[in-house]
Amino acid sequence: MTACGVWPSRRGLHAVLVDAARRPKLRAFVPADSRDARWGLVQRLSAAGAALVVDEALLPADPLASIALRAGLTVWVAGAPLLPSLRLAAGITRSPPRATAALLARLPSIPWLREHLRRLDAQDDPRQLPLL
């Protein structure tokens, strides 16, 4: 399974794309805090057939997950206590953000860890009126 993990830093988002063999294929840095930059990243992931893996704390702070859902990507969410525990066990709590992004990208390919991820479902737009 090809997946992309995303981790925020002070300067922007760090994304690491990992292939089915769990090897990094692409390291990206998204410094621009704009919807266009997020859309560009989502388009690259869509072309690669990748899923997106994000931290639960990133959901309310960044529109990337909702943009990915609208583009038809699978979005996995890793929350507490899984992600902090794995970061501590891997010794990457003070490492560069790309290390955590790579860790996130590898989670869906490990069956017993995938059980602890939550798949984000597309929600209806609250601005739309029901027809029936």
Number of C-alpha atoms within 10 A of each C-alpha: 15 22 30 33 26 28 23 21 13 7 11 14 21 23 28 28 26 26 19 12 10 18 14 17 12 11 15 14 17 17 14 12 13 12 13 10 14 19 16 12 19 25 16 11 20 17 9 14 14 22 23 28 30 24 22 15 12 16 13 10 9 16 15 23 24 18 17 22 17 12 14 13 19 20 23 27 22 22 16 12 9 13 20 15 12 16 17 11 10 12 11 16 15 10 10 12 20 22 21 26 25 25 23 29 30 27 23 24 17 11 9 10 13 16 11 18 20 14 14 14 11 14 9 9 7 7 6 7 8 7 4 3
